[in-house]
Structures are given as C-alpha cells and as structure tokens.
Amino acid sequence: MIETDRLFLRLMKQDDIEAITRIFTDKNVLRAFDLKSLSGEQIKSWLERNLEHQEKYGYGLFSVVLKSNNEVIGDCGLEHTDFRGTPCVEIGYDFLSKYWNKGYATEAALAVKDYAINVQEIDLGSLCSFIRKNNLASMRVSKKIGMHKILEYSKNGINYYLYGYSRNPAEDV
C-alpha cells in the first residue's frame, strides 16, 4: 500500500467493480475520453485486465481511497505497454469528476512515480504517459510530477502527446 497525506493507494480487487463502474459511468470522465458510454461488460473487462496485470507484475492501477471517508475515488498506477514497438511503463489515473481540481490526481501520481522509481524491486527508471491533446488537466499533472512532453502523435484519429520521465534526463522514454 502507498500512503499520502490524504490518500491510500492499494492493489485493486474484484470488489472494486462498483467504484470502478461509478468512475467509468461519470459523464465528465466519459467526456474526457470522448466516449458516450461504456457497457458493464467493458468495465468488467477493464478491471479483469488490470487484475491480470497486477498478478503478473505485482502492481498495476491502484485503487485510490480517500482517507477522510474510505471512498474509492479513482485509480492511479502503472501499466506495462509499448509505444511504437518500444516497451514502456505508463503512469495513468482516472478519478470521479467530483474530486477533480482538488490535487488528488497530482498527489496520487507523484506517490506512484516515487514508488516506481524508488522501490528497489521495481526500480523502473523511466515512465511514460499518453495524454489526449485536449486534456489540459492531465498535462498539468504530468508537468507537476516532473514529466515532460516528448512528442505529438495520432492514433485511431485521436491526437495525443507522449509525456515521459527518466531518472537520467539524457534518456527519453
């Protein structure tokens, strides 16, 4: 478990399906992804993929729990992926919109970045983040945790920025 001043980040579990469903049926969250809706089956599949990732690597997208009321307010964590054939570990997050603009995403993302870089068993050294070009809030979070914009690209007709962090600034993701 990762702990910050206001949050607990713990491994996600099957019982989090209700909280994850609240997040991915939040109209503002869907709008951020340019989606109209996600089916219950799509949300369940998303959770299953994360649980499989956790099983394989020992971490994934953590459930973010607000200390003040023990509510799961989002997810934040790490996912092994690749960019144009090059492996990278993405730091990502999703939060209920009623918790946006309160610093929770930055607080959680910074804790996850520190975990990824400083926990000896993980010691990733570099991280990436794929951010839709119109998602200014996520760009701000990435900058606040020390990531920088590497390049702009398009995938499936959607424009993104690739952000990166490397312990060695001479190395890009």
TAFEN-V496048 format. One record per backbone hydrogen bond with DSSP energy under -0.5 kcal/mol. NH is the residue of the N-H (numbers start at 1). CO is the residue of the C=O. E is the energy in kcal/mol with one decimal. If there is no record, write none. Layout:
NH & CO & E
NH & CO & E
This chain:
2 & 9 & -2.9
4 & 7 & -2.8
8 & 65 & -2.4
9 & 2 & -3.2
10 & 8 & -0.5
10 & 63 & -2.1
16 & 13 & -2.2
17 & 14 & -1.6
18 & 15 & -0.6
20 & 16 & -2.8
21 & 17 & -2.5
22 & 18 & -2.1
23 & 19 & -2.0
24 & 20 & -2.6
25 & 21 & -0.6
25 & 22 & -0.6
26 & 23 & -1.1
30 & 26 & -2.6
31 & 27 & -2.2
32 & 28 & -1.7
33 & 29 & -1.1
33 & 30 & -0.6
34 & 31 & -1.4
35 & 30 & -2.8
43 & 39 & -2.2
44 & 40 & -2.4
45 & 41 & -2.4
46 & 42 & -2.2
47 & 43 & -2.3
48 & 44 & -2.5
49 & 45 & -2.5
50 & 46 & -1.9
51 & 47 & -2.6
52 & 48 & -2.4
53 & 49 & -2.2
54 & 50 & -2.7
55 & 51 & -2.2
56 & 52 & -2.1
57 & 53 & -2.9
58 & 54 & -3.0
62 & 60 & -0.8
62 & 76 & -2.1
63 & 10 & -2.8
64 & 74 & -3.1
65 & 8 & -3.4
65 & 63 & -0.6
66 & 71 & -2.8
67 & 6 & -2.5
67 & 65 & -0.5
69 & 66 & -1.0
70 & 66 & -2.2
71 & 66 & -0.5
73 & 64 & -2.5
73 & 71 & -0.8
74 & 64 & -1.1
75 & 94 & -2.7
76 & 62 & -2.0
77 & 92 & -2.4
78 & 60 & -2.2
79 & 90 & -2.0
81 & 88 & -2.9
83 & 86 & -2.9
86 & 83 & -1.7
87 & 85 & -0.5
88 & 81 & -2.5
90 & 79 & -3.0
90 & 88 & -0.6
91 & 128 & -2.5
92 & 77 & -2.2
92 & 90 & -0.5
94 & 75 & -2.1
96 & 73 & -2.6
99 & 96 & -2.0
100 & 97 & -1.8
102 & 99 & -0.7
107 & 103 & -2.5
108 & 104 & -2.8
109 & 105 & -2.9
110 & 106 & -2.6
111 & 107 & -1.7
112 & 108 & -2.4
113 & 109 & -2.7
114 & 110 & -2.5
115 & 111 & -2.1
116 & 112 & -2.8
117 & 113 & -2.2
118 & 114 & -2.7
119 & 115 & -2.0
120 & 118 & -0.6
122 & 119 & -1.6
123 & 119 & -2.4
124 & 116 & -2.6
127 & 165 & -2.7
128 & 89 & -2.4
129 & 163 & -2.1
131 & 129 & -0.6
131 & 161 & -2.7
133 & 159 & -2.8
135 & 132 & -2.4
136 & 134 & -1.5
139 & 135 & -1.7
140 & 136 & -2.2
141 & 137 & -2.1
142 & 138 & -2.6
143 & 139 & -2.4
144 & 140 & -2.5
145 & 141 & -1.6
146 & 143 & -1.6
147 & 142 & -2.8
148 & 164 & -2.4
150 & 162 & -3.4
151 & 162 & -1.2
153 & 160 & -2.3
155 & 158 & -2.4
158 & 155 & -1.8
160 & 153 & -3.5
161 & 131 & -2.7
162 & 151 & -3.0
163 & 129 & -3.1
163 & 161 & -0.6
164 & 148 & -2.4
165 & 127 & -2.5
167 & 125 & -3.3
169 & 167 & -0.7
171 & 168 & -2.8
172 & 170 & -0.6
